[in-house]
């Protein structure tokens, strides 16, 4: 995550002035707003307390609140908030939030059992979970994973042999056990009933068979 999202996370307080200036210059010369320049702390602030709108006043609030947050929590605490809450796509009608849920949803694994390329994939889709959806856009998702692996090599969190081996491994996503597109409201109702008995993480693990009264043809 640090390799692709915020390499300087542990070396500044709240916001990264170099990153903001670089993003602003890119936006200026491209004549469009395409660069974020947001740190992990800023992403946490935006997720919990602000809207994603792209306005100067919102950006200033984000920076101010990020500095305050880093005066109250240490870096590991902030990263934990981020790791447990970051949005990582949809699995049917389920919203996937946090690396633990993503490990279960995409690979049917506990997070501690992820391989290097699997972890790189999850880190890669943070930027745009829909754009890098591995079901709809497998090639794009694979390319993004390899970009993360290159970033990991650049900051020396993996070596050249690990990089070469990881990039050769195909992207293998756990199968979706149901197609909810034909009856989304019915599935939402079933989900609500199941959440009275199980946690969302347990349901995402797809270890249960749920028989319902739905007749698709009818």
C-alpha positions in Angstrom: 0.0 0.0 0.0 2.8 2.4 0.8 4.5 1.6 -2.5 1.6 2.7 -4.6 -0.5 5.1 -2.4 1.8 7.0 -0.1 5.5 6.2 0.0 6.2 9.2 2.3 3.5 8.4 4.8 5.9 7.9 7.8 7.9 11.0 7.0 5.6 13.9 7.1 2.8 15.3 9.3 -0.7 15.0 7.9 -0.1 16.1 4.3 2.7 15.9 1.8 3.6 19.4 0.4 5.8 17.9 -2.2 3.1 15.6 -3.4 0.6 18.4 -3.5 2.9 20.6 -5.5 3.7 17.8 -8.0 0.0 17.0 -8.5 -0.8 20.7 -9.0 2.0 21.1 -11.6 0.7 18.0 -13.5 -2.8 19.3 -13.4 -1.6 22.7 -14.7 0.4 21.5 -17.6 -2.3 18.9 -18.6 -5.0 21.6 -18.2 -7.2 19.2 -16.3 -7.7 18.0 -12.8 -6.3 14.5 -12.7 -3.9 14.3 -9.8 -4.9 13.9 -6.2 -1.8 14.3 -4.1 -3.6 13.0 -1.1 -1.8 11.2 1.7 -3.2 8.1 3.6 -4.1 10.4 6.5 -6.0 12.7 4.1 -7.9 9.7 2.7 -8.9 8.7 6.2 -10.2 12.2 6.9 -12.1 12.3 3.7 -13.6 8.9 4.3 -14.8 9.6 7.8 -15.7 13.3 7.8 -15.7 14.9 4.4 -17.2 14.5 0.9 -15.2 13.5 -2.2 -16.1 16.7 -4.0 -13.1 18.4 -5.7 -13.2 22.0 -4.4 -10.4 24.1 -2.9 -12.2 24.7 0.4 -12.7 21.0 0.9 -9.0 20.3 0.2 -8.0 23.0 2.8 -10.3 21.4 5.4 -8.8 18.0 4.6 -5.3 19.2 5.1 -6.2 21.1 8.3 -8.0 18.0 9.8 -5.2 15.7 8.7 -2.7 17.7 10.8 -5.1 17.6 13.8 -5.6 13.8 13.4 -1.9 13.2 13.3 -1.6 15.2 16.6 -4.1 12.8 18.2 -3.1 9.4 16.8 0.2 7.9 15.8 1.0 6.7 12.3 0.2 3.0 13.0 -3.2 3.9 14.5 -4.0 6.0 11.4 -2.9 3.3 9.0 -5.1 0.8 11.0 -8.2 3.0 10.5 -7.4 3.2 6.8 -6.8 -0.6 6.5 -10.1 -1.4 8.1 -12.3 1.1 6.3 -10.9 1.7 2.8 -13.5 0.9 0.0 -12.3 -1.9 -2.2 -15.3 -2.7 -4.5 -18.5 -4.7 -4.5 -19.2 -8.4 -4.2 -22.8 -8.8 -5.4 -24.7 -6.3 -3.1 -22.0 -6.4 -0.5 -19.7 -3.4 -0.1 -16.1 -4.5 0.5 -14.4 -2.3 3.1 -10.9 -3.0 4.5 -8.1 -5.3 3.6 -9.5 -8.2 5.7 -12.8 -8.3 3.8 -11.1 -7.9 0.5 -8.8 -10.9 1.2 -11.9 -13.0 1.9 -14.0 -11.6 -1.0 -11.4 -11.8 -3.8 -9.3 -14.8 -2.7 -11.4 -16.6 0.0 -8.4 -16.3 2.4 -7.6 -14.8 5.7 -5.5 -11.7 5.1 -2.4 -13.2 6.8 -2.3 -16.0 4.1 -2.2 -13.7 1.1 0.6 -14.1 -1.3 2.7 -11.1 -2.6 0.8 -10.8 -5.9 -2.6 -11.1 -4.1 -1.6 -8.4 -1.6 -0.4 -6.2 -4.5 -3.7 -6.6 -6.3 -5.6 -5.4 -3.3 -3.3 -2.5 -2.8 -3.7 -1.6 -6.5 -7.5 -1.4 -6.6 -7.6 1.2 -3.9 -7.3 4.0 -6.5 -10.4 2.9 -8.4 -12.1 -0.4 -7.4 -14.6 -0.2 -10.3 -12.0 0.5 -12.9 -9.8 -2.4 -11.8 -12.7 -4.8 -11.1 -11.1 -8.2 -11.8 -14.3 -9.8 -13.0 -15.2 -7.1 -15.6 -11.6 -5.9 -16.4 -9.2 -8.8 -15.7 -6.4 -7.5 -18.0 -6.6 -4.0 -16.5 -6.6 -5.4 -13.0 -3.5 -7.6 -13.8 -1.7 -4.6 -15.2 -2.5 -2.6 -12.1 -1.2 -5.4 -9.9 2.1 -5.4 -11.8 2.4 -1.6 -11.4 2.2 -2.1 -7.6 4.8 -4.9 -7.8 7.1 -2.6 -9.7 6.5 0.0 -6.9 7.4 -2.6 -4.3 10.6 -3.3 -6.2 11.4 0.4 -6.4 11.2 0.8 -2.6 13.0 -2.5 -2.0 10.1 -4.3 -0.2 10.7 -7.2 -2.6 13.7 -8.2 -4.5 14.2 -8.8 -8.3 13.6 -12.6 -8.0 10.3 -12.0 -6.1 9.2 -9.4 -8.6 9.9 -11.7 -11.5 8.1 -14.6 -9.9 5.1 -12.5 -8.8 4.5 -10.9 -12.2 4.4 -14.4 -13.9 1.5 -15.6 -11.6 -1.9 -15.2 -13.2 -4.6 -13.2 -11.3 -6.8 -15.9 -9.8 -10.0 -14.6 -8.2 -12.4 -16.7 -6.1 -15.6 -17.5 -7.9 -18.7 -15.6 -7.2 -21.3 -18.0 -5.8 -24.4 -16.1 -7.1 -25.5 -13.6 -9.6 -27.6 -11.0 -7.9 -28.3 -8.8 -10.9 -31.7 -10.3 -11.7 -33.1 -9.7 -8.2 -31.1 -7.1 -6.3 -33.9 -6.0 -3.9 -34.7 -9.6 -3.0 -31.0 -10.3 -2.3 -30.8 -7.2 -0.2 -33.7 -8.5 1.9 -32.0 -11.9 2.3 -28.8 -10.1 3.3 -30.6 -8.1 6.0 -32.1 -11.2 7.4 -28.7 -13.0 7.4 -26.9 -10.1 9.0 -29.2 -10.7 12.0 -27.4 -14.0 12.5 -24.0 -13.6 10.9 -21.4 -10.8 10.4 -20.8 -9.4 6.9 -17.3 -10.9 6.9 -18.8 -14.4 7.6 -21.2 -14.0 4.7 -18.5 -12.8 2.4 -16.5 -16.0 3.0 -19.2 -17.8 1.0 -19.2 -20.8 3.3 -23.0 -21.0 3.5 -25.7 -22.2 1.1 -28.8 -20.1 1.5 -32.0 -21.5 0.1 -34.7 -18.9 -0.6 -38.3 -18.8 -2.0 -37.3 -16.8 -5.1 -38.4 -18.2 -8.5 -36.4 -16.2 -11.1 -38.6 -17.2 -14.0 -41.8 -16.2 -12.2 
